[in-house]
């Protein structure tokens, strides 16, 4: 599966690989949001370093942003770090962030080049 969801003590880590589709993101997102509620997670680390392509058009990006912004009202203090080192993927992910900001998401977002840098921001070590 192109997205592996790893539940950690205080958050979750998505590892994306290969060609990641909007359907896979939506499916993982539903599991992720449920886990955040059940376990009171306060961070999500989404790692795209092994992904080759993000198969999402602009409408898909808006749909995911709307889902997340709505959930951010119920679970407002989440930190979301996206790790991406490929320019073409970063461009699509920045569209997601821009839509999320426009929707006044309650989450704090950051983009990093490495998982280690994201974990430093969360102030957690590798599990």
C-alpha positions in Angstrom: 0.0 0.0 0.0 1.4 3.4 -0.9 0.6 4.9 2.6 1.6 3.2 5.8 -0.1 4.6 8.9 2.0 4.1 12.1 0.3 5.0 15.4 2.8 6.4 17.9 2.3 7.3 21.6 1.5 11.0 21.0 0.8 11.1 17.3 1.0 9.3 14.0 3.4 8.9 11.1 2.3 8.4 7.5 5.0 6.9 5.2 4.0 7.5 1.6 5.7 5.7 -1.2 5.3 5.3 -5.0 2.3 6.8 -6.6 -0.1 8.1 -3.9 -3.7 8.8 -5.1 -6.4 11.0 -3.6 -8.4 7.9 -2.8 -5.6 6.5 -0.7 -5.1 9.8 1.1 -8.8 10.1 1.8 -8.9 6.5 3.2 -5.8 7.0 5.3 -7.1 10.4 6.4 -10.3 8.8 7.8 -8.3 6.3 9.8 -5.9 9.0 10.9 -8.7 11.3 12.1 -10.4 8.5 14.0 -7.1 7.6 15.7 -6.4 11.2 16.6 -9.8 11.3 18.4 -9.4 7.9 20.1 -5.9 8.4 21.3 -5.8 12.2 21.8 -2.9 12.5 19.3 -1.4 16.0 19.0 0.8 15.6 15.9 0.8 14.0 12.5 3.9 13.5 10.5 3.3 12.9 6.8 6.5 11.7 5.0 6.5 12.0 1.2 10.3 11.4 0.8 9.7 7.9 -0.8 6.7 9.0 -2.9 7.3 9.4 -6.6 4.0 11.1 -7.5 0.9 12.6 -5.8 -2.0 11.8 -8.1 -4.4 14.6 -7.0 -6.0 17.3 -9.0 -7.0 20.7 -7.6 -10.5 19.6 -6.7 -9.1 16.6 -4.8 -6.8 18.9 -2.9 -9.7 21.2 -1.9 -11.8 18.1 -0.8 -9.0 16.9 1.5 -8.5 20.4 2.9 -12.2 20.8 3.6 -12.3 17.5 5.5 -9.3 18.4 7.5 -10.5 22.0 8.3 -13.8 20.6 9.5 -12.0 18.1 11.7 -9.7 20.8 13.0 -12.8 22.3 14.7 -13.2 19.2 16.8 -9.5 18.5 17.3 -7.9 22.0 17.2 -4.4 21.7 18.6 -2.9 19.3 16.1 0.5 19.9 14.7 0.9 18.7 11.1 4.4 18.4 9.6 4.8 17.4 5.9 8.2 16.1 4.9 8.9 16.4 1.2 12.1 16.8 -0.8 10.8 16.7 -4.4 9.8 20.0 -5.9 6.8 18.7 -7.9 5.3 17.1 -4.8 6.0 20.1 -2.6 4.1 22.3 -5.1 0.9 20.2 -4.7 1.3 20.0 -1.0 1.7 23.8 -0.7 -1.7 24.1 -2.5 -3.2 21.9 0.2 -1.7 24.2 2.9 -2.9 27.4 1.1 -6.5 26.1 1.0 -6.3 24.9 4.6 -5.1 28.4 5.7 -7.9 30.0 3.6 -10.4 27.7 5.4 -9.0 28.9 8.8 -7.9 25.5 9.9 -7.0 25.3 13.6 -4.0 23.2 12.9 -0.4 24.4 12.9 1.4 23.4 9.7 5.1 23.1 8.8 7.0 21.7 5.8 10.4 20.0 6.3 13.0 18.3 4.2 13.7 15.6 6.8 11.7 13.5 9.3 14.3 14.4 12.0 13.6 18.1 11.6 9.8 17.5 11.9 10.3 15.4 15.1 12.5 18.2 16.5 9.5 20.6 16.0 7.2 18.1 17.7 9.8 17.6 20.4 9.6 13.8 20.2 12.2 11.2 19.3 11.9 8.3 17.0 9.6 5.7 18.6 
